[in-house]
Amino acid sequence: MGTKYYTRFLLQTLDQDSVDEYSGVVELHSARQAVMDTVEIEKLLAQSFDLDASDQIRLLNWSPLH
């Protein structure tokens, strides 16, 4: 069982001028207990969209669910 987080972020694709906003619950299945910084979270989100660059993601909110 993983840890669930509420997240809200902006995604801008390189071939578009528009920015899309996403929000929802993300569940991490990791033994890692340390708090991640913004850069790590943005990289994780970028990987989930099969993006190479996390600079396309701008994290707005990331909070654990209880």
C-alpha positions as CSV (number, residue, x, y, z in Angstrom):
1,M,0.0,0.0,0.0
2,G,1.3,3.4,-0.9
3,T,1.0,6.9,0.4
4,K,-1.6,9.2,-1.2
5,Y,-1.1,12.9,-1.9
6,Y,-3.4,15.5,-3.3
7,T,-1.7,17.4,-6.0
8,R,-2.4,20.3,-8.3
9,F,0.0,21.3,-11.1
10,L,0.4,23.1,-14.4
11,L,1.5,21.2,-17.5
12,Q,2.9,23.0,-20.6
13,T,3.8,20.9,-23.6
14,L,6.7,22.1,-25.8
15,D,4.6,22.1,-29.0
16,Q,1.7,24.1,-27.5
17,D,1.4,27.6,-26.2
18,S,-1.4,26.6,-23.8
19,V,-1.0,25.5,-20.2
20,D,-3.3,22.8,-18.7
21,E,-4.1,22.5,-15.0
22,Y,-4.4,19.1,-13.4
23,S,-5.5,18.2,-9.9
24,G,-6.2,14.9,-8.2
25,V,-4.8,12.2,-6.0
26,V,-1.4,10.6,-6.6
27,E,-0.4,7.4,-4.8
28,L,3.3,6.6,-4.4
29,H,4.3,3.0,-3.9
30,S,7.7,3.5,-2.4
31,A,9.5,2.6,0.8
32,R,10.9,6.1,0.9
33,Q,9.7,8.0,3.9
34,A,11.6,11.3,3.4
35,V,9.9,14.4,2.3
36,M,10.5,15.2,-1.3
37,D,11.3,18.7,-2.5
38,T,9.5,20.5,-5.3
39,V,12.1,19.5,-8.0
40,E,11.7,15.8,-7.1
41,I,8.0,16.0,-7.3
42,E,8.0,17.8,-10.6
43,K,10.3,15.1,-12.0
44,L,8.1,12.4,-10.8
45,L,5.0,14.0,-12.4
46,A,6.9,14.6,-15.6
47,Q,7.8,10.9,-15.8
48,S,4.2,9.9,-15.3
49,F,3.4,12.0,-18.5
50,D,6.4,10.5,-20.3
51,L,8.0,13.9,-20.5
52,D,11.8,14.3,-20.6
53,A,11.9,17.7,-18.9
54,S,10.4,18.5,-15.6
55,D,10.5,22.2,-16.5
56,Q,7.2,21.6,-18.3
57,I,5.6,20.9,-14.9
58,R,4.9,23.6,-12.3
59,L,3.8,22.3,-9.0
60,L,1.1,24.3,-7.3
61,N,0.1,22.0,-4.4
62,W,1.3,18.7,-2.9
63,S,-0.1,17.5,0.4
64,P,-0.5,14.1,2.1
65,L,-4.0,12.6,2.5
66,H,-4.9,11.1,5.9
